[in-house]
Amino acid sequence: LSGEASERSVPRALLQGRTIPDPTPWAYDSDASRFANDLLGAPPEVHEPTGMLILNVSTSIMWPRGPTSLFFRKAAMEAWDTLRAKVQDPRSRLRRGILVGNSGTGMSFSLFYLLRRGLQDDRVVVFERRKEQLVYLFVPPSRHGGGDGWRAWSVAVADWAAEKCAVLQQADT
């Protein structure tokens, strides 16, 4: 895996030596790479009266202009953790799930909490941001062989199809 900004295909190391055709025109995304490392490295602060988690990051894929703070409600974190535990439980038949909520309540924003949890698992994460019309591919150092932290690629939603994504065919994605 070269990690070069010109890389336009699925990172080869992710294919585990197999040839899987993937029409997705992934492009290395240095901003998303910085955000992943920042999101993981941000020391968590908990606002005790509310249980709200606060993460101060220097960049974001939503607001690339500079530092920001991410606030996660306790109820949203508990909901995502419950769903995640059910999906990951080998005794459960549940392999997918969805949380629904009213418009404007922060459910889309709370996906950044779920992204952080996925990154903490040291797994490859595919993260779709429909509002920004982008799909991100986050790759841990253990899968790209680099000591420079997480790397990320992105692609426009219009150029991406989950059923054709070679990375999603991997068991540990």
C-alpha positions as CSV (number, residue, x, y, z in Angstrom):
1,L,0.0,0.0,0.0
2,S,1.6,3.2,-1.1
3,G,-0.5,5.8,0.8
4,E,0.3,8.2,-2.0
5,A,-2.3,10.9,-2.7
6,S,-2.6,9.6,-6.2
7,E,-3.8,6.2,-5.1
8,R,-7.1,5.6,-7.0
9,S,-8.1,2.1,-6.1
10,V,-8.9,-0.1,-3.1
11,P,-5.8,-0.2,-1.0
12,R,-4.2,-3.5,-2.0
13,A,-3.3,-4.6,1.5
14,L,-7.0,-4.7,2.3
15,L,-7.7,-7.4,-0.3
16,Q,-5.5,-9.9,1.7
17,G,-3.8,-11.1,-1.5
18,R,-7.1,-11.8,-3.3
19,T,-8.1,-10.2,-6.6
20,I,-11.5,-8.6,-6.1
21,P,-12.7,-6.3,-8.8
22,D,-13.8,-2.9,-7.4
23,P,-15.0,-0.1,-9.6
24,T,-14.9,2.4,-6.7
25,P,-12.5,5.3,-7.5
26,W,-11.2,5.7,-4.0
27,A,-8.9,8.8,-3.6
28,Y,-6.5,9.2,-0.7
29,D,-8.0,11.8,1.7
30,S,-5.4,13.5,4.0
31,D,-8.0,15.6,5.8
32,A,-10.0,12.5,6.7
33,S,-6.8,10.7,7.7
34,R,-6.0,13.6,10.1
35,F,-9.5,13.5,11.5
36,A,-9.4,9.8,12.2
37,N,-6.2,10.1,14.1
38,D,-7.5,13.2,15.9
39,L,-10.8,11.6,16.8
40,L,-9.0,8.6,18.3
41,G,-6.4,10.7,20.1
42,A,-8.7,13.2,21.7
43,P,-8.9,12.8,25.4
44,P,-12.5,12.2,26.4
45,E,-14.1,14.6,28.8
46,V,-17.4,13.7,30.5
47,H,-19.8,16.5,31.7
48,E,-20.8,14.8,34.9
49,P,-24.3,16.3,35.4
50,T,-25.5,15.2,32.0
51,G,-23.1,12.3,31.1
52,M,-22.3,14.1,27.8
53,L,-19.0,13.1,26.2
54,I,-16.9,16.0,24.9
55,L,-14.1,15.5,22.4
56,N,-11.9,18.4,21.4
57,V,-10.5,17.8,17.9
58,S,-8.2,20.0,15.8
59,T,-10.0,19.2,12.5
60,S,-13.2,17.5,11.3
61,I,-14.5,16.1,8.1
62,M,-17.7,18.1,8.6
63,W,-15.9,21.4,9.4
64,P,-12.4,21.3,8.0
65,R,-11.7,25.0,8.9
66,G,-10.1,24.2,12.2
67,P,-10.6,23.1,15.8
68,T,-14.0,22.1,17.1
69,S,-15.6,20.2,20.0
70,L,-17.8,17.2,19.5
71,F,-20.6,16.7,22.0
72,F,-22.3,13.3,22.3
73,R,-25.5,12.9,24.4
74,K,-25.5,10.0,26.9
75,A,-28.7,8.6,25.5
76,A,-27.3,8.5,21.9
77,M,-24.1,6.8,23.1
78,E,-26.1,4.2,25.0
79,A,-28.4,3.5,22.0
80,W,-25.4,3.0,19.6
81,D,-23.5,0.9,22.2
82,T,-26.6,-1.3,22.7
83,L,-27.1,-1.8,18.9
84,R,-23.4,-2.4,18.4
85,A,-23.3,-5.0,21.1
86,K,-26.3,-6.9,19.6
87,V,-24.8,-6.9,16.1
88,Q,-21.4,-8.1,17.4
89,D,-22.8,-10.8,19.7
90,P,-22.1,-14.2,18.0
91,R,-25.2,-15.6,19.6
92,S,-27.4,-13.0,18.1
93,R,-28.9,-13.4,14.6
94,L,-28.9,-9.6,14.2
95,R,-26.2,-8.5,11.8
96,R,-27.6,-5.1,10.9
97,G,-29.6,-2.4,12.7
98,I,-30.8,1.1,12.4
99,L,-31.6,3.8,14.9
100,V,-34.3,6.2,14.0
101,G,-35.1,9.6,15.5
102,N,-36.8,12.9,14.8
103,S,-35.2,15.3,12.4
104,G,-32.8,17.7,14.1
105,T,-32.2,15.6,17.2
106,G,-28.6,14.9,16.4
107,M,-28.8,11.2,15.3
108,S,-26.7,11.9,12.1
109,F,-24.1,13.8,14.2
110,S,-24.0,11.0,16.7
111,L,-22.6,8.7,13.9
112,F,-19.2,10.3,14.8
113,Y,-19.4,8.6,18.1
114,L,-20.1,5.3,16.3
115,L,-17.1,6.0,14.0
116,R,-14.9,6.5,17.0
117,R,-16.0,3.2,18.5
118,G,-15.3,1.5,15.1
119,L,-11.8,3.0,15.0
120,Q,-11.1,1.9,18.6
121,D,-11.7,-1.7,17.4
122,D,-8.7,-1.3,15.0
123,R,-10.9,-2.4,12.1
124,V,-11.4,-1.1,8.6
125,V,-14.4,1.2,8.7
126,V,-16.6,2.4,5.8
127,F,-18.4,5.5,6.8
128,E,-21.1,7.1,4.6
129,R,-22.0,10.8,5.1
130,R,-25.0,11.4,2.9
131,K,-25.3,15.0,3.8
132,E,-21.9,15.6,2.4
133,Q,-22.4,13.1,-0.4
134,L,-19.2,11.3,0.5
135,V,-18.2,7.8,1.6
136,Y,-15.0,7.4,3.6
137,L,-12.8,4.3,4.0
138,F,-10.7,4.4,7.2
139,V,-7.8,1.9,7.4
140,P,-5.9,1.2,10.7
141,P,-2.1,1.1,10.7
142,S,-2.2,-2.6,11.3
143,R,-3.8,-3.0,7.9
144,H,-1.6,-0.7,5.8
145,G,1.7,-1.4,7.4
146,G,2.5,2.2,8.2
147,G,3.4,3.7,11.5
148,D,1.9,7.0,10.7
149,G,-1.6,6.3,12.1
150,W,-4.9,5.8,10.3
151,R,-5.2,6.5,6.6
152,A,-8.4,7.4,4.8
153,W,-9.8,7.4,1.3
154,S,-13.0,9.0,0.1
155,V,-15.3,8.8,-2.9
156,A,-18.5,10.6,-3.9
157,V,-21.7,8.7,-3.0
158,A,-22.6,8.8,-6.7
159,D,-19.5,6.7,-7.5
160,W,-20.0,4.2,-4.8
161,A,-22.1,1.1,-4.5
162,A,-22.0,-1.0,-1.3
163,E,-22.7,-4.2,-3.2
164,K,-19.6,-3.6,-5.5
165,C,-17.2,-2.5,-2.8
166,A,-14.5,-5.1,-2.4
167,V,-13.6,-3.9,1.0
168,L,-17.0,-4.7,2.3
169,Q,-16.6,-8.3,1.2
170,Q,-13.8,-8.7,3.8
171,A,-14.9,-10.5,6.9
172,D,-13.4,-8.0,9.3
173,T,-14.7,-4.7,7.9
